[in-house]
């Protein structure tokens, strides 16, 4: 296994995960806002990354603030 090849492939995968996830979250929040169903408080979020073949599973949990207030 080439470290350079592995690192480039991993970075490309993670970039795709980040970009597509952000787009999907933004679209879902806009849709909920337009429908009047967006909760007033923060949104709890969860993402899982798994890799078949090596049995890896990584769970990420966090909160997304949709209040519109700058931090």
RAFENBEL-V937747 format. One record per pair of residues at least 4 apart in sequence whose ideal C-beta (glycine too) atoms are under 8 Angstrom apart, sorted by the first residue. I is the first residue (numbers start at 1). J is the second residue. D is the distance in whole Angstrom. If there is no record, write none. Layout:
i:j:d
I:J:D
I:J:D
This chain:
i:j:d
1:5:7
1:6:6
2:6:6
3:7:6
4:8:6
5:9:6
6:10:6
7:11:6
8:12:6
9:13:6
10:14:6
11:15:6
12:16:7
13:17:6
14:18:6
15:19:6
16:20:6
17:21:6
17:49:7
18:22:6
19:23:7
20:24:6
21:25:6
21:47:7
22:26:6
23:27:6
24:28:6
25:29:6
25:45:8
25:64:7
26:30:6
27:31:6
28:32:6
29:33:6
29:38:7
29:43:8
29:64:8
29:66:6
30:34:6
31:35:6
32:37:5
32:38:4
33:38:4
38:66:6
39:43:7
39:66:8
40:67:8
41:67:8
42:63:5
42:64:6
42:65:5
42:66:7
42:67:7
43:63:7
43:64:5
43:66:6
44:61:7
44:62:8
44:63:6
45:61:7
45:62:5
45:63:7
45:64:5
46:59:7
46:60:7
46:61:5
47:59:8
47:60:5
48:57:7
48:58:7
48:59:5
48:60:7
49:56:8
49:57:8
49:58:5
49:60:8
50:56:6
50:57:5
50:58:7
51:55:8
51:56:4
65:69:7
65:71:7
